[in-house]
């Protein structure tokens, strides 16, 4: 039976959540929900290569597409993440168009710098020809995080890079880069609005993290289409709190 890797859905509002718990069972459970995707947070949570591989096994089992927020921009990290079958990349700290171009080159065999092996999951564990494996490795879904004042200024140039699918607003780091300590500061909100307008004008997907459904709806109305709501940890904590009467 051919191995089927879930693809990141495109077009229209898509809702996911961050996964910060290094357990494939979390993916199996979320796969029973109505979420469109999930993002494994390898930047801020304890995921090594073996654990990420197990998360992708669960992704294939339940058909839930997984993006990975990678811990750093490097060829080995991007190579291994795509080789295990990730449906996409959420790339932190893309501050310039050159960084975006470097990222895209790292995702591509043809015309890029991504090393090739036909043995990983993305290539069907050696069951595909080299040409079909190369085809399978094309078109990785890439979201670039805009999370600095510099990145906001360069957002149009980043969005214009061939292969960049969208811009993802990183509120917390954006606030810090502006010398602020609250993501709700009006200056941060204004910068985020600029990114939303820039991404939409470029015809790219705009994404962001929100804490709850009310924020989801507010930003969806502004044209944000790839929305990461909360995380597995927060969802578990809130559901547990809801079981206990107020006291």
N, C-alpha and C positions, 0 to 999 in steps of 0.2 A: 504494500500500500504506500503510495507516495506521501512523503512528509509535507504537511501543509502548515506554513507559518502564517500566523495572523498578521494582517496588514493594517497600518494605521488608517482609520477612516478619514476621509477628506470631504470638505464641503458641508456647510451648515454648522449649527451649534453642536459641539461635541464636549461631553463632560466626563472627567476622570477624577482620580484622586492620587495623592502621593502614597507610596508604600515605603515605610521606613523599618518594617520588621522583617528580618532575614529568615523568612519561612515560606516555602512554596505553597503551604496550605492556605496562606493569606490570599494568594492569587486564585487558588481553586475556589475559595469562598466568594471573592469578588467577581469571579466568573459566573456566579449564579445570580448576580445583580443585573441591573439595566445600564451599568456604566459602559461608556463607549471605549474606554482605554484606562490604563493606569500608568503611573510614572514611578519607576523604582529609583529611589533617591540614593545613588551611590556617592553623591557629593557629601551629604550630611549624615548618612547612616552607615552602619558597619557591613558593607557588602564586599566580599572578595570575589575573585573570578569564579570559583567553584560554586559559591552561593548564587551568583547571578545566573550561572548556567542552569541551576536547579529551578530558579524562578522562570526561566524561559521554557523549561520542560513543562511546568505547570501551565504557562501561557498557551502552549500548543495543545495541551490536553483539554482546556476549557474554551479556547478560541478568543481569549481576551488579549488584545494587542498591548504590548508593553513598550513604552519608551524608557530610556535610561538617562537620568541626569548624571552625566559622567563627572568624575571627581576632578579632572583636569583636561586641558586640551593637549593631547599628545597622540602621535601615530599609534603606539602600542595599545593605548586605552581604547581608541576608536576602533582599531582593527579587531581586538578581542570582543568588543561589545557587539559589533555587527556580525562577526563570525558565528556567535552563539545564537543569532537569529532575532536580535532586538528589532522591533518594528519601527523604532525611531530613536533619535538622540535629542536630548535637551542639553544644550551646550552652555555652560556658565561663562560669564565675563567675556562676551564677544564685544569688545570695545571699538573695533575698527573694521573696515571692509577687508583689510588684509588678513586679519584673524579669521574672518568669515571665509575668505578664499582658501586659506590654509586648511580650515576644517573640511570644506567640501572636497579638496584634493585628497584628504586623508580618508574620505568615504568611498573614493572611486578607484577601481582597478584601471579602467580605460581612461586615459588622460589624467590620471591622478597618481597618488603615491601609495595606495593601499596594497599591501602585499597579498599574494594569492596562494590559497591552498584549497583544493577541492574536497578536503576531508571534513570540514566543520558542518554544523547543522544547516547553515544558510545554503549550502551546496548539496544538501540531501545526503550527507555522510558518504560522498564519493559516488553517488548513483547518477549524478548529472555529468554530461560532457563538460569540457572546459568552457565552451562557448555558452552553454546554458547556465553554467555556474556564474560566468561573468554577467550574463543577463540578470540572474537572480540577485547579484550584488549591486545592481544599478538602482539609482533613485531612492536612496535612504531618506527617510523623513527627517528633516533637520530644523529644529527650532533654536534660534539664537537668543540667549538671554540678554536683555538690555537692562543693565543694572548698575550703571554709572552715569554721571553727568556727561562724560566723554561719549559714551555709547548713545545717549539721547541725541547729541549733536550729530553723530554719524549714522543715525538710524536709517536715513534714506539710502545712503551708500551701502549699508549692510544689507538692506532689503533688496537692493538691486543686484546683488551677487547671484549668479546662476547657481541653482541648487539649494539656495536658502528657501525653505518653505514658509517660514514665519518668524515673527518677533515675539518673544515672551518677556513680559515686564516683571522684573524682580524688584518688588517694592522695597523690601528691607535694605538690601545692599544699595539700592538707588538712594534711599534716604541717607545712609551713612556716607556715601560718596559726596553728598551735598552738605555734609556737616550737620545733619539733622538726626534726631533720635526717635522720630515718630513717622511711620509710613503714612499716617493720616494727615501729615502736614500739608497745607494747601499747595506749597511749592512742589512737593512730590506728586500730588494729584495733577498739577498742571503739566509736569514733565511727562507723566504717564499718558495724559490726553494727547500730547504731541506725538508720542509713539503710536498710539492707536490711530490717529489721523494719518501718520506717515505710512504705517503698515497697510491700512485700507487703501490709501491712494496708490500704493505700489501693487495692489492686488494680492497681497500676501496675507496669510493667516495671522491673526493677532491672538496671543495667548496670555494668560496670567493666572496667578494663584489667588483664590478667594477663600474666606473662612466659612461662609455659609450660603444658603440658598438665596437670601435677600441680595447679597453682593453679587452672586451669580447672575441674577436677573437684571440687576442694575447695569452691569458691564456688558451683558449680552445685548441689551438695548442700545449700547454704544458701538456694537459691531465686533466685540470680542467673541471669538468663535471656539477657541480651544481653551477650556476652563478647567483648571485643576482645583477641586474643592476639598479643602481640609486634607486629612491623611488618615491612614488606617489607625494610627495611635489615637488621634483626636476623636475619630468616630467611635472607637471602642470605649474611650473614657466618657464621652458624652452619653452613650447608650447606657453605660453602667450607672452614671449619675442619675439618669432618668428613672431608674428602677427604685430609687430611694426617695421616700416622701421628704418634703422640705421640713427642716427642723432647726 
